[in-house]
Amino acid sequence: MPRLNLKEHSPRLEACAIAAAHIAAHDTQAQIAVKPLTDGGEGFCSILTNVVGGELQEVTVRNAVGTATKAKLGWVNIAQIPPAASARLAIGSTGRLAIIEMAQAAGLQPLTSSERNPWHTDTFGVGQMIQQASQQGADAILIGIGGSATNDLGTGALQALGLKATDSHGTALSRLQPAHWQACAQLNATALQSLRLPPLRIACDVDNPLLGARGATMTFARQKGLASADLTQMERLAASWAERLIRAMDRYPEHDLLVHHTPGAGAAGGLGFGLLTAFPSTEFVAGADLVLEWLNMAADVVKADFILTGEGRFDRSSLGGKGPFAVLQLAANKKKFLYCGAVESDLEQELQERLAPLRCRAITPADMPIDTAARQAHHLLSQALAHDFPIK
């Protein structure tokens, strides 16, 4: 069984360690392959970088509420990337790839409950990381865009890269969170348009478009702290702001369809939309598929007797590109175990039918508050594992 580095205190690594320990105690002869998953959110940078022997560089950037924070920038030799993953990225076969995890610069998890409000969060720190990677000679940049605290359409990142904004008095606006959009009288993208970045690839964990019922605001903003009563206003402003960004970059009207239909444009509060509007050569890649190829997961699944995976909450969005569901699909007729904090009520039976043989467990009691469940996650997971893998 591989040894896991728990110095990062990653929930993924810790969950893997707990599961591996239970299985090893259940069957001392078991050969266990431990592969922490990511699909663009937390863990994306460290997992991919470490697998191919890359290096992690610590940088200082601004987090979603504007506070200085430490983040890691991954550096890998493109030649070391597994062939299938390299082909998906289409970035050539030589040079250095910089890996950015937006959750480290604009993530929800590090924020306090009072800071979680997408009216007042932005992606400025992500733009700072892109800028640093470019200045240090990256030949391509891969950005994982999951776990965000933002709904700013990538405006903060574009501002860090050169987008200028002024109010009606000509005063510069230093932060362009959604709460400040209406105060903006003029956008100047001249510096942004002259910027020459290496190819950008965006690993996306969902396929939601920017706007509409499945868009960034309506699907994800509430879990980032937006009040339900503000959804309609935020959606209306997002649609208007998207049009302003398109016009500022001189890409109207040919980019109009991008606003509404590009799969993945609604991920991470529209960060992908903003980057794609500013840098048209940007391409989305399916985060889960990329990671499975990067980890050579198919070969391990073929050799496995059973597969165990999990997710914090398994809901309809989990079917749209999340790593755990991709692994379960890859496992086909193998015996599978899915452990989740919670499973959307109408999904469990569907999962059993689509992914048989599957044992699906929601490990959190229905009446347990989420804060309590988070504190007891190790214990709850251990209880569920002990039921399925009792010590002989």
Phi, psi and omega in degrees: 000128181298145174279141182253139176273106183263012182297332181281351182055040179283128176304325179295312180296320181294318178296319177299317181296320179296313181296316181298320180295319180293317181293320179296323177289328179289321181219101185294345179266359185293140172257118190247124174259117182258120182224090177304133184262152170209154178229016180136342181265217185304136179091350186303311184293307185292320181296309182293320181295314183293325183300324184254018175071031179277190182237147177253129180246130178273131179230158177254126181222178178265132179277188189297336179252012173093007180270140178298135181214160177267139177222160180250134175251125181268144177231124178225152173282126183302327180296340181272351180287133178307143188307316182296319178292320179297319179295322179296322181286330179052057181238018182088187187240000181226168178099191183244135176256128173266134180247124181243135175249106186300332181298336178285333182258333184218036185275157179280320189303320182287346185279148173286166181299325181286339179273347185278092181204104186294353170294332190237023177240156180210174184254024183306317181298330177293319176298322177298320179292319177299317180298316180296318179298317180295316181294333180270010171090024176300137176273343174198157180231128177249126183241122173270124188241070174231165175071029187278158175255010195241160172216043188260009179061025180077008184300319180300315178299318179293326178295319177296333182266000174133352179293131181249144179222140177226155177272189185292344178264002181083009179277133181294139175264116186281337178225135184242050172292163181308328179297340183255359184301318184290339178281348183280119179265332183212137173248135178236114183253018184302311181295323180294319182292333181272354182287135178247104179259155171294167180306134178257133174237131185247114177275117190244134183265358177220164181247021183291142174285178183288315188240169176096188185299329179257013185279183185303311185289307187293331184269321192242342190295326181295322180289349176263002175110003179285134177292142181303326181293343182264358186300312183297317179296316179297318179297316180296316179293323179297318179297316180294318182292324177301317179296322180294318178297318180298316180293320180298328180270007179059040181243016180262140006262002188297340179266007185301319181295331178303321183302317190261333195239344185297118178299130180096346181296337180270358179289149175053043177064026177086015179303315180299321177301313181299315181293321180291326178292319181283325185231088189300341179281355176301142178228142172276143169230149179291115185301314182296316181296319179300314183293319178299320178290320181297323181271359183054043186294326183301319180296320179291321180296320180301322183277347189280148171277325175207162184238137177234129178212179182191173180203154180299306174224126180259112179225192184301326180295338179293338181276354187256028176128009180280149185302310182304316180294322178298320178295317180298321177294320180298328184284349175046245186273007177291154173290135188226147176234130179237116180249124183226152173300318178207153177234129178307133193304321184271006183263333190301313180295320178298318179297318180299322182284320185281333190239019181302143358276125183224135170250115184251126181231128168268114191275348183263127175304143187300331183265007182273126177300149186297325179295320177294316180300320180296319180291330184256016187303317180300314181295316181296318178295318180299320179299313181295319179294321180297330178291320183272334182230067181295146178290128183280000000 
